[in-house]
Amino acid sequence: MIKKGVQIFITLLLVLASINTHAQSAHYGPFSRATHYIQCLDVLDSTSVNVHTGIRNIYRKDILHFLQGDSHDIRTSYLVQDNPLFVPESILNIPGKGYIKSSIYKTPANFFALNKNAFDLYINPILNISFGNEKQREGLRFTNLRGLELHGMIDDKVYFYSSVLENQGNFHNYIERYIRKHKALPGYSFFKPFNSTVVDLNGHDYANAKAYLGVPVSRHINIELGHGNHFIGHGYHSVLLEDYSNNYFYLKLNTRIWKFHYQNLFAELAPISTRAFGGDDLLPKKYMASHYLSFKPHKNVEIGLFESIIFSRLNNFEFQYLNPVILYRTVEYYLNSPDNVMIGLNGKWNLFNKFSLYGQFLVDDFKFDELGNDLGWWGNKFAGQAGVFYPDAFGVENLDLRLEVNAVKPFTYSHRDTLATFDTYSVANYSNYNQPLAHPLGANFQEVLFYARYQPIQAVELTALISYAQQGRSGTLVNAGEDVLFPNGTRSGDYGIGFLQGDLTNISSVKLTASYSFYHNYHLDFTFLKRTEQGVIGLDTDYWGVGIRANFDGHRLDY
């Protein structure tokens, strides 16, 4: 039945591709350099109500809405050079880095480009090689990532993207501890031990792939089938949906009309990692259905309503959740409330073309009668975010500052039911492959972070990330509610559940990075990290390192 459904869907894609519409194009990831520039321009000089930056997978074609200002500044110059397919020729050759005089790099952004009447193809190498010293551990901390990406369009309607990465790495001590505890490597799936036969290096060997194909259904509706992840929000982190976990299979519908952007996301997730499950058997499956409705009543105001449900069925998707416009909570009630439903709000307000206020609020479960109860009922589970983003801070061009606060109550994102073959983890929690789908700390924490980014000239970028977090962790309590993987039925009781309960852990971190761009999307990096974790089990990290990147914006491993 599932195989037949896939065949029908592929046929539908081919039919839709014949419709005379224009595709939205491949999009930028949540934390690419281009996405950051777009966020800045949205605050400083936005003239559009058509682009909703809270949906962080931003279409490349939408950069045209942000090229209204000085076309020679650092941000717009980069966006123009990075998008030769979508920028008019009249402004394509603006001053900037010179082109390499060869038959390969015809434009700065692409190693290889093929442009025919009905076909555009771009191919780029991906590289991220870094190494450094960590004071607390012997041996080299290193990353050796190599890969290839390609993207393009067919008939100016169908867009596609694909990348494959081959990696080896030995990570910071706190990441290695996470890998041992959760049997998962953040942001990736299967991994195995790595021991070099050439030099004395050991660590993990892992691969990663991302791909999607998009087809316009009509002028305002787009359908996309792919393998990747997503981000909803305007902050450094998100309590609604973040791109921290491993890539997953998804079907996405985007409807953009008037001042609305409506996104439907249907995904197949893994309730457990390969390393935790063991053997060579097929991993169990769980599913996510979510929708996000964003409304921009004014170019400076954006309001979004989010709803997501995680569920597990033995051998099939719950087809009632395929309805793209119904409230999932209503369906879940009809099914006798077996699943994990979350609703949330996301908002942003740009003020005076200088800075942006943003925030989120998520409700995992709610009982009004218990709201004011001083006994601490466990089931009222909330998460919240508040932040301010200040590009060109204090009148200094390309100095961008961010201050953000995140807090999540115990047991938020968790669920009760477990796998029949593995009762350690719940099956319908808000995770994928043993990794949270929202903030990487999970739950039962509060965090404040400060992020600064300064680019004095096109080639130099300086960043600083300073954060402090407190989290209550399991230990004296069997389940303090911080780990979204654990079934919430193992809690100590229904009442007496306090915020930051359990063993209090304090996490402070300072990360400084200096990057030099010697060519478009090619960087030399110098990194310093000092991290301190104080609790029942303390952990210090002092690291410095260097690296080289090509067409890669990095993978954040803050926790």
C-alpha positions in Angstrom: 0.0 0.0 0.0 2.8 2.4 0.9 4.7 1.5 -2.3 1.7 2.2 -4.4 1.2 5.6 -2.6 4.8 6.6 -3.5 4.2 5.7 -7.1 1.0 7.8 -7.2 2.9 10.7 -5.6 5.8 10.6 -8.2 3.2 10.6 -11.0 1.5 13.6 -9.4 4.9 15.4 -9.3 5.4 14.8 -13.0 1.9 16.1 -13.8 2.4 19.2 -11.7 5.7 19.9 -13.4 3.9 20.5 -16.6 1.9 23.4 -15.1 3.1 26.8 -16.4 4.3 28.4 -13.2 7.6 29.6 -11.7 9.4 27.7 -9.0 10.5 29.4 -5.8 14.0 27.9 -6.2 16.3 26.0 -3.9 16.6 27.6 -0.4 19.2 28.6 2.1 19.5 26.7 5.4 18.7 28.2 8.7 22.2 29.3 9.7 23.9 30.1 6.4 25.7 33.4 5.9 23.0 34.5 3.5 20.2 33.8 6.0 22.0 36.0 8.5 22.3 38.8 5.9 18.6 38.5 5.0 17.7 38.8 8.7 19.7 42.0 9.0 18.3 43.6 5.8 14.8 42.7 6.9 15.3 44.9 10.0 17.2 47.7 8.4 15.6 48.2 5.1 12.6 45.8 4.6 10.1 46.9 2.0 8.4 43.5 1.6 5.4 41.8 3.3 5.9 38.7 1.1 8.9 37.1 2.9 8.4 35.6 6.3 11.8 35.2 7.9 10.3 33.1 10.8 10.4 30.1 8.3 14.1 29.9 8.2 14.5 27.8 5.0 14.5 31.0 2.9 14.1 30.7 -0.9 17.0 32.0 -2.9 14.7 33.8 -5.2 13.4 35.9 -2.3 16.7 37.8 -2.0 15.3 40.2 -4.6 13.0 41.6 -1.9 16.2 42.6 0.1 18.2 44.3 -2.6 16.5 47.7 -2.3 19.3 49.5 -0.5 23.0 50.2 -1.3 24.0 47.4 -3.7 27.7 47.8 -2.9 27.6 47.1 0.8 28.9 43.8 2.3 25.5 42.1 2.7 23.9 42.8 -0.7 27.2 42.3 -2.5 27.4 38.8 -1.1 23.8 38.0 -1.9 24.1 39.2 -5.5 27.3 37.2 -6.1 25.8 34.1 -4.5 22.7 34.0 -6.7 23.6 34.6 -10.4 20.5 32.7 -11.5 18.1 35.0 -9.7 19.7 38.4 -9.9 19.1 40.6 -13.0 22.2 41.0 -15.1 22.0 44.8 -14.7 23.2 44.5 -11.1 25.0 41.1 -11.2 28.5 42.6 -11.9 28.7 44.9 -8.9 32.2 45.5 -7.4 33.4 42.8 -5.1 35.8 39.9 -5.2 37.2 39.2 -8.7 36.4 36.1 -10.6 39.0 33.3 -11.0 40.1 33.5 -14.6 39.4 29.9 -15.7 36.8 27.8 -17.5 35.5 26.5 -14.2 34.7 29.4 -11.9 32.6 31.5 -14.3 31.0 33.2 -11.2 32.4 33.4 -7.7 29.7 31.3 -6.1 30.0 28.1 -8.2 32.8 25.8 -9.1 30.9 24.5 -12.1 27.8 26.0 -13.8 25.7 24.7 -16.6 23.0 27.0 -18.0 20.9 25.8 -20.8 17.4 27.0 -22.0 15.6 24.5 -19.8 18.2 23.4 -17.3 20.4 25.1 -14.7 22.9 23.1 -12.7 25.5 24.3 -10.1 28.1 22.0 -8.5 30.3 22.9 -5.6 32.8 21.0 -3.4 32.2 21.1 0.4 35.1 21.1 2.8 35.4 21.5 6.6 38.8 20.5 8.0 39.8 21.6 11.4 42.1 20.6 14.2 43.1 21.8 17.6 44.1 21.1 21.1 41.8 20.5 24.1 43.6 21.0 27.4 41.6 18.3 29.3 42.2 15.4 26.9 45.2 14.0 25.1 45.1 13.6 21.3 44.0 15.8 18.5 40.4 17.2 18.3 39.7 17.3 14.6 37.0 17.3 11.9 37.6 16.0 8.4 34.5 16.7 6.3 34.5 16.3 2.5 31.5 16.4 0.2 29.8 17.6 -2.9 26.6 19.6 -3.4 24.6 20.3 -6.5 21.5 22.4 -7.1 19.6 23.8 -9.9 16.3 24.2 -11.8 14.5 22.5 -14.7 12.2 24.5 -17.0 12.4 27.4 -14.5 9.8 25.5 -12.4 11.3 22.3 -10.8 14.1 23.0 -8.3 16.4 20.4 -6.7 19.3 20.2 -4.2 21.5 17.3 -3.2 24.6 17.0 -1.0 26.6 14.1 0.3 29.2 14.4 3.1 31.9 11.9 4.3 33.3 12.7 7.7 35.6 11.7 10.5 35.9 13.6 13.7 37.0 13.6 17.3 34.9 16.1 19.3 35.1 18.2 22.5 34.7 16.2 25.7 31.2 17.4 26.4 30.1 16.2 22.9 31.8 12.9 23.4 29.9 12.5 26.7 26.6 13.2 24.9 27.5 10.6 22.2 28.2 8.0 24.9 25.0 8.8 26.9 22.5 9.1 24.0 24.3 6.8 21.5 23.8 9.5 18.9 26.1 12.0 17.2 24.3 15.4 17.1 23.1 16.3 13.6 24.0 13.0 12.1 22.8 9.4 12.0 24.9 6.2 11.8 28.5 6.4 13.0 31.2 3.9 13.7 34.7 4.0 15.3 37.5 5.5 13.2 41.2 4.7 13.5 43.6 6.2 11.0 46.1 3.8 9.4 48.3 6.7 8.3 48.6 8.9 11.4 47.7 8.4 15.0 44.1 9.6 14.9 40.9 8.1 16.3 37.3 9.2 16.6 34.1 8.6 14.7 33.4 7.9 11.1 30.1 9.1 9.8 28.3 10.2 6.7 25.4 12.5 6.0 23.2 13.3 3.0 20.6 16.0 2.2 18.3 16.3 -0.8 15.0 17.7 -1.9 12.9 18.2 -5.0 10.4 21.0 -5.3 7.5 21.5 -7.7 5.1 24.5 -8.0 1.5 23.3 -7.8 0.2 26.8 -8.7 1.4 30.4 -8.6 1.1 30.4 -4.8 1.5 26.8 -3.7 4.7 24.8 -3.7 5.3 21.1 -2.8 8.6 19.7 -1.8 9.8 16.2 -1.1 13.1 15.7 0.6 15.5 14.6 3.3 16.6 17.3 5.6 15.6 19.4 8.6 13.8 22.7 9.4 13.8 25.7 11.7 11.0 27.9 12.8 11.8 31.2 14.6 13.9 34.3 14.6 16.3 33.4 17.3 19.6 31.6 17.7 17.6 28.7 19.2 14.0 27.7 18.8 11.6 26.1 21.3 9.2 25.2 18.4 11.3 23.5 15.8 15.1 23.5 15.4 17.6 21.9 13.0 19.7 20.3 15.7 18.7 16.7 15.0 19.6 14.3 12.2 18.0 14.8 8.8 14.7 13.2 8.2 12.4 12.3 5.3 9.6 14.9 4.8 6.9 16.2 2.5 6.4 19.9 2.7 3.7 22.2 1.3 4.2 26.0 1.2 1.3 28.3 0.5 2.1 32.0 0.1 -0.7 34.4 -0.7 -1.3 38.0 0.2 0.2 38.5 3.7 0.1 34.8 4.7 2.7 32.1 4.5 1.3 28.6 5.5 3.6 25.7 5.8 2.6 22.0 6.2 5.3 19.5 7.2 4.8 15.7 7.2 7.8 13.7 8.3 9.0 10.2 9.1 11.3 10.1 12.2 13.3 7.5 14.1 12.3 7.0 17.8 15.7 5.5 18.5 19.2 5.5 17.1 20.9 2.6 15.4 23.6 2.4 18.1 20.9 2.2 20.8 18.7 -0.2 19.0 21.5 -2.6 18.0 21.5 -5.4 15.4 20.7 -5.1 11.8 16.9 -4.9 12.0 14.9 -2.1 10.5 14.6 0.9 12.9 11.1 1.5 14.2 9.3 4.6 12.9 7.3 7.5 14.2 5.8 10.4 12.5 5.4 14.2 12.7 2.7 16.3 11.2 2.9 20.1 11.8 1.7 23.3 10.3 2.8 26.9 10.8 0.6 29.8 9.7 2.5 33.1 9.5 0.8 36.5 9.1 2.5 39.8 8.3 -0.1 42.6 8.8 2.8 45.1 8.3 6.3 44.8 6.8 7.7 45.1 10.3 5.4 42.7 12.2 5.2 38.9 11.8 3.0 36.6 13.9 2.9 32.8 13.6 0.7 30.0 14.9 2.4 26.6 15.2 1.0 23.2 15.9 2.8 19.9 15.8 1.9 16.3 16.6 4.3 13.3 17.1 2.7 9.9 16.9 3.6 6.2 16.3 1.7 3.5 14.4 2.9 0.0 13.9 3.1 -0.1 10.1 1.5 3.1 8.7 1.1 6.8 8.9 -2.1 8.1 10.6 -3.8 9.3 7.5 -6.3 11.6 9.4 -3.3 13.9 10.1 -2.8 14.4 6.4 -5.6 17.0 6.4 -3.6 20.2 5.9 -6.1 22.7 7.4 -7.6 20.9 10.4 -6.5 21.5 13.9 -4.6 18.3 14.9 -5.7 18.5 18.5 -9.3 17.9 17.4 -8.2 14.8 15.4 -6.1 13.6 18.4 -9.2 13.9 20.7 -11.2 11.9 18.2 -8.5 9.1 18.3 -8.7 9.0 22.1 -5.7 11.2 22.7 -2.9 8.7 22.2 -0.4 11.1 20.7 1.9 14.1 21.6 0.5 17.4 20.6 2.1 20.8 20.9 0.9 24.3 20.0 2.9 27.5 19.9 3.2 31.1 19.0 6.1 32.9 17.2 6.4 36.6 16.8 8.7 39.4 15.6 8.5 43.2 15.7 11.0 45.4 13.8 11.3 48.8 15.5 12.5 52.0 13.8 14.5 50.1 11.2 17.1 49.5 13.9 16.4 46.4 16.0 14.0 43.5 16.2 12.1 42.1 19.2 11.2 38.4 18.9 9.8 35.6 21.0 8.1 32.2 21.1 5.8 30.4 23.5 5.0 26.7 23.4 2.3 24.7 25.3 2.9 20.9 25.4 0.0 20.2 27.8 -2.3 22.4 29.8 -5.0 22.1 32.5 -6.6 25.4 33.5 -7.7 24.1 36.9 -4.1 23.3 37.9 -2.6 26.6 36.6 -2.6 28.4 39.9 -1.9 25.4 42.0 1.1 25.9 44.3 1.5 22.1 44.6 3.3 22.0 41.3 1.3 19.8 39.0 3.6 18.1 36.5 1.3 18.3 33.4 1.3 22.1 32.7 4.3 22.1 30.4 5.5 25.2 28.7 8.5 26.6 26.8 9.3 30.2 26.1 11.8 32.5 24.3 12.4 36.2 24.3 15.1 38.1 22.4 16.4 41.2 20.7 18.4 41.4 17.5 20.3 44.6 16.8 22.0 44.8 13.4 24.4 47.7 12.7 24.5 48.2 16.5 25.1 51.7 17.7 25.6 52.9 14.2 28.5 50.6 13.5 28.1 49.0 10.1 28.0 45.2 10.1 28.2 44.9 13.9 25.2 42.6 14.7 24.2 41.8 18.3 21.7 39.4 19.7 20.5 38.8 23.3 18.2 35.8 23.9 16.6 34.0 26.8 15.1 30.5 26.6 13.3 28.5 29.3 11.6 25.1 29.2 9.7 23.4 32.1 10.4 19.8 33.2 8.9 17.0 31.0 8.1 19.4 28.1 8.3 17.5 24.7 8.1 14.1 26.5 5.5 11.4 26.2 4.4 8.3 28.1 4.3 5.3 25.7 7.4 3.2 25.0 8.6 0.9 22.2 7.5 -2.7 22.6 11.1 -3.8 21.9 12.9 -1.0 23.8 11.2 0.4 27.0 14.0 2.9 28.0 12.7 5.7 25.7 9.3 6.9 24.9 8.2 6.5 21.3 6.2 9.8 20.7 8.6 12.3 22.3 9.7 15.4 20.4 12.9 14.0 19.0 14.5 12.3 16.1 17.2 9.7 16.2 17.8 10.3 20.0 18.2 14.1 19.3 15.8 16.8 20.3 13.7 18.5 17.6 13.7 21.8 19.5 16.3 23.3 21.8 19.4 21.0 22.2 19.2 21.1 26.0 15.8 19.4 25.9 13.8 20.5 28.9 14.0 21.7 32.6 16.4 24.5 31.9 16.8 28.2 31.6 19.4 29.9 29.3 20.6 33.4 28.4 23.0 33.9 25.5 24.7 36.8 23.8 25.9 36.6 20.2 28.0 39.3 18.4 29.1 39.3 14.8 31.3 41.9 13.3 32.5 42.1 9.7 34.7 45.2 9.3 35.6 44.3 5.7 34.2 41.7 3.2 36.9 39.2 4.0 37.0 39.3 7.8 34.4 38.1 10.2 34.6 38.1 14.0 32.0 36.3 16.2 31.5 35.8 19.9 29.0 33.5 21.5 28.6 33.8 25.3 26.0 31.7 27.1 25.0 30.7 30.6 22.4 28.0 31.3 21.1 26.2 34.4 19.5 22.7 34.1 18.0 20.3 36.6 19.2 16.8 35.8 18.3 13.3 36.8 20.3 11.7 39.5 18.9 12.1 43.0 15.6 12.0 41.1 15.0 9.0 38.8 13.6 11.3 36.1 13.9 15.1 36.7 12.3 15.8 33.3 15.3 17.2 31.4 15.7 14.4 28.9 12.9 14.4 26.3 13.7 10.7 25.5 12.6 9.3 28.9 8.9 8.3 29.3 7.3 10.8 31.6 5.5 8.0 33.5 8.8 7.5 35.4 8.4 10.8 37.1 8.5 10.9 40.9 4.8 11.9 41.1 2.0 14.1 39.8 2.7 17.0 42.2 5.7 18.6 43.7 7.3 19.1 40.3 9.5 22.2 40.4 11.3 24.1 37.7 15.0 23.1 37.6 14.3 20.2 40.0 16.9 17.5 40.3 20.7 17.9 40.3 21.3 21.6 39.4 24.0 22.0 36.7 25.4 25.3 35.6 26.9 25.6 32.1 28.9 28.7 31.0 30.5 29.0 27.6 32.6 31.5 25.7 33.3 30.8 22.0 35.4 33.2 19.9 35.9 32.8 16.2 37.9 34.8 13.6 37.4 33.9 9.9 39.2 35.2 6.9 37.4 34.7 3.5 40.1 34.3 0.8 37.5 33.7 -1.9 33.7 33.5 -2.1 32.5 30.9 0.5 36.1 29.8 1.3 37.3 30.6 4.8 40.2 30.2 7.2 38.9 29.9 10.8 40.6 30.5 14.2 38.6 29.3 17.2 38.8 29.6 21.0 36.4 27.8 23.3 36.2 27.9 27.1 33.3 26.0 28.6 32.6 25.1 32.2 30.0 22.7 33.5 29.4 22.6 37.2 27.2 20.1 38.9 27.3 16.6 40.4 29.7 15.8 37.6 31.7 18.8 36.5 33.4 19.2 33.2 35.8 21.8 31.8 36.7 22.4 28.2 39.6 24.7 27.0 40.1 24.5 23.3 41.8 26.4 20.5 42.0 25.3 16.9 42.3 26.3 13.2 40.4 25.2 10.2 39.5 25.7 6.5 36.0 25.7 5.1 34.5 25.7 1.6 30.8 26.1 1.0 30.0 25.0 4.5 28.6 27.2 7.3 29.3 24.8 10.1 27.3 22.6 12.4 26.5 24.1 15.8 27.4 21.8 18.8 26.8 24.2 21.7 25.6 21.5 24.1 
